[in-house]
């Protein structure tokens, strides 16, 4: 996890522009480099480093003697770099996993490069010999990337939008900043004056596509067919493989543990594999919640069962409310459910950075979208509708859950790893018949639970624990986090302001006081940038007025304990 930043064709003094690069310093607390491009005085790279692999040669932009004309700035982890080295005969000059990008590009061009990377990444690749700039981002946008491209060919690229919004340029209005689309690469021509022109934007991989890099995978061949035992076995094999490949790190590994199915499965498999690999330290797991939180109690059970070194972080409503502005500043969104869920993750990340030496943090993001874990999937009209919704959610992860998970951890210099979004695991799961993937017997994610029920990885009551949204499970069932937020905000936003919301915020106007409060904070830091969020996250197939799962009928009809 790092912060990358680059400019091409800047009209302004680069030493002034460099101040914008400092806005993403939290992403790489270990080192910083600012480097001009030889022969192009108005082009430069900025890099904030979090050192995870190769402490000696890991600084960027990465350049090697074999390809003196290539400059690479990337943020991410390429899990198959040693496999590709062996099978394609690459001669690496560093221990940096990203070096494989230079060799792949030299061997087969940019399309093959992007398609053969098994990992999470956002990259800027400059080829001065052929006068080309390439941008690329992984399938689910686990690693963030934003860009500015003006009509006169000035290009700015950054891990977070905040590193671009204050750039100086000879325009009467601030340049438009857009998220770079996941699963795409872009080719740009570099002109003699340092300006660029976009040639093409290409989609190289989508959630359902079997990844090209699977051809070079050392994983055993999976059994074919859709009988239930075969499917369950394949799910276990692929998930374990997804966790194993993510063990690549020279820094200590930890795991977020909410006590829900997803993070519990990740923690259990992670600890099992760390023991098998004889790691020299115990796995630290981290749970956060308020007093009487269902998440804290469930996480305690899981930690005791798997034998992790468990940390509990407690917070009160006042601390959560005080963190809201910092959270919205780091998130760069005003989406209601994203902000609610981010407060806990932001505070637990802050605790990890301050009190432990765990830096690489595993988490359960992506499972709800992939395995149809949201409560509203019970209301899907048909299995096919549920399948389409699952794919839509996966394509939009970079706007919601993946955005939350990246920004809240990166804000405290931590690196996130999300095995549920492994390319092979997701493409296999999405290839299964629609009927297999829907909720069954009133239980969401039934297939995933069933796949692990005979493994003793988790206590039965955890494996079959009903879905709790992260922002809901943090607090007591008696009063949820979103209710506490609404009670506080109700006193901060007058009814008259809400009545004028549509006039003040014509794009995605807030419908509630809570939405209005978040939007005000967002506009304070990112004025006029509301189009970064195309729409609010809301459940489908039901008349929901609030994104919280606890407001849905599935919860309301549950028997009271």
ABEGO torsion letter per residue (X at the ends): XBBBBBBBGBABBAAAAAAAAAAAAAABAABBBBBBBBGBAABBBBBBBBBABGAAAABOBBBBAABAABBBBBBEBBAAAAAAAAAAGBBBABABAAAAAAAAAAAAEAAAAAAABBEBBBBBBBBAAAGBBBBBBBAAGABBBBBBBBAAGBBBBBABAAAAAABBBBBABBBBBBBBBBGBBBBBBBBAAGBBBBABBBBABBAABBBAAAAABABBBBBBEABAAAAAAAAAAAAAAAAAAAABBABBBBBBBAGBAAAAAAAAAAAAAAAAAGBABBBBBBBBEBBGBAAAAAAAAAAAAAGBBBBBBBBBAAAAAAAAAAAAAAAGBABAAAAAAAAAAAAAAAAAAAABABABBBBABGAAAAAGABAAAAABABAAAAAAAAAAAAAAAAABAAAAAAAAAAAAGBBBBBAAABAAAAAAAAABBAAAABBBGGBBGAAAAAAAAAAGABBAAAAABBBBBAAAAABBAABBAAAAAAAAAAAABBAAAAAAAAAABABGBBABAAAAAAAAAAAAABBGAAAABABBBBBBGBBBABABAAABAAAAABBBX
